[in-house]
Amino acid sequence: MKRSICVYCGSSDGVDPSFVELAYQLGESIGSSNCNLVFGGGLRGLMGAVARGTKAAGGHVTGIIPQFLLDREQGDGDTSLFDEYHVVETMHQRKHMLFDKSDAFVAMPGGLGTLEEIVEIMTWAQLGRHQKPMVFASFKDFWKPMESLLSHMSTAGFIHSASRVEPITVHRVEDVVTAVEAGWSGQAPKQGTQQQDLSDKL
Ligand SMILES: Nc1ncnc2c1ncn2[C@@H]1O[C@H](COP(=O)(O)O)[C@@H](O)[C@H]1O
């Protein structure tokens, strides 16, 4: 059975157009790999670009979006690119479904929503609730401040179970899927393949 990669990324384009292109390329790379894409179902910004890239490369796209965000994040975008599509009630349902349907998490450049989503996944790892690979796609060093912050918190002794919270950072789009697969095969430190349904545990 194919495994699924959840991509968190901006619902906006950002000011640097290369991020939209990189998002599309990441989608292509997922679509042409042996993996499915799971994402937040928005069709604007980098989110839409990842989904279109995955679909263009023949991949399987699952979108999960709360009803109240349909207008804001999909607009009149083409929902026919979804192979699997869920409209849920709340953000919490979306986040849990994204988690349950995914075997790894990738954070591309994005804003507060992206940040919140990947940090929550890291906190769940810290609490031992999953061992799914977590990858920062730090294109153009986008996530460098995050690396510094994590390092600062760790040095200050505030990251407990640090060994569980070791996201993999890559800088090139062609390295993202490879890093995820390395995590699955145990080649990346402290990453594994165990899956858990967290719905009743958090
Ligand atoms: N608090 C949030 N929790 C989870 N997801 C969120 C939250 N706020 C926004 N989001 C979603 O994240 C993506 C990307 O948002 P950006 O702010 O553009 O990075 C988007 O689908 C938001 O609905």
The ligand as a MOL file (V3000), in Angstrom:
LIG
                    3D

  0  0  0     0  0            999 V3000
M  V30 BEGIN CTAB
M  V30 COUNTS 23 25 0 0 0
M  V30 BEGIN ATOM
M  V30 1 N -4.3680 27.4010 14.1070 0
M  V30 2 C -4.2770 26.6600 13.0040 0
M  V30 3 N -4.1680 25.3340 13.1200 0
M  V30 4 C -4.0620 24.5660 12.0410 0
M  V30 5 N -4.0720 25.0300 10.7990 0
M  V30 6 C -4.1850 26.3330 10.6460 0
M  V30 7 C -4.2810 27.2150 11.7240 0
M  V30 8 N -4.3630 28.4510 11.2360 0
M  V30 9 C -4.3280 28.3480 9.9080 0
M  V30 10 N -4.2280 27.0620 9.5590 0
M  V30 11 C -4.1840 26.5010 8.2370 0
M  V30 12 O -2.8520 26.3190 7.8130 0
M  V30 13 C -2.7920 26.4720 6.3980 0
M  V30 14 C -1.6670 27.3990 6.0510 0
M  V30 15 O -1.8840 28.6340 6.7020 0
M  V30 16 P -0.8220 29.8230 6.5290 0
M  V30 17 O -1.1860 30.7670 7.6580 0
M  V30 18 O -1.0400 30.4030 5.1860 0
M  V30 19 O 0.5400 29.2180 6.7060 0
M  V30 20 C -4.1540 26.9970 5.9530 0
M  V30 21 O -4.8890 25.9550 5.3690 0
M  V30 22 C -4.8080 27.4210 7.2300 0
M  V30 23 O -6.2030 27.1740 7.2110 0
M  V30 END ATOM
M  V30 BEGIN BOND
M  V30 1 1 1 2
M  V30 2 1 2 3
M  V30 3 2 2 7
M  V30 4 2 3 4
M  V30 5 1 4 5
M  V30 6 2 5 6
M  V30 7 1 6 7
M  V30 8 1 6 10
M  V30 9 1 7 8
M  V30 10 2 8 9
M  V30 11 1 9 10
M  V30 12 1 10 11
M  V30 13 1 11 12
M  V30 14 1 11 22
M  V30 15 1 12 13
M  V30 16 1 13 14
M  V30 17 1 13 20
M  V30 18 1 14 15
M  V30 19 1 15 16
M  V30 20 2 16 17
M  V30 21 1 16 18
M  V30 22 1 16 19
M  V30 23 1 20 21
M  V30 24 1 20 22
M  V30 25 1 22 23
M  V30 END BOND
M  V30 END CTAB
M  END
